[in-house]
């Protein structure tokens, strides 16, 4: 053990586990709260403490009712049950899905609580540190990759589905490849359709050029890039 043996069942270790779970949950929650995400400090701290209590209860049963204990049963219920909380943080708005990272953070916080609850504090601390690094560093990596990507996501509304072939023709004329395409009922009235395209552009092509190509047709009502 790097930090010491916290697996032994005594009041000192129990207090340490609970305090560490609260601190780690608070650290993760503060990070999400400062970004005004759905699950903030209170939510994630409570999830982490609840998961810790589950593992403490598991160990208590193992010690006092050894013939009845199953150290995996309650932990498995926590991991699957936290998913229901995570679903409530996911929002779909204007072609964008928000809350997936928060839902994943909730689930990971529960796992951290389980680890701390059974005495594996080193694992909980390590994963918390790695989560903080990932949550703060990966967005910069993602933005860099997106800026240099030749792919772009386009959402557009057309007056009629029959008008789509005109847009496709204009894109091909400009040398832009349609990697994939989906259609759904439009938000506008009438016979309109919403189209989601993943486009592959030439290195010299800018998004502004793609926008001009799409909007030059009077059949295109709106264009949105993701």
Protein Blocks (a to p, Z undefined) as FASTA:
>chain_A
ZZbpfkbccfklmmmmmmmmmmmmmmmmmmmmmnopablfklmmmmmmmmmmmmmmmmmm
mmmmmmlgcfklmmmmmmmmmmmmmmmmpcceehiaehjlmmmmmmmmmmmmmmmmnopa
mlmmmmmmmmmmmmmmmmmmmmmmmmmpcbdcdddddfbfklmmmmmmmmmmnopacfbd
cddddfbecjbdcddddddddfklcfklmmmmmmmpmkbmbdcdZZ
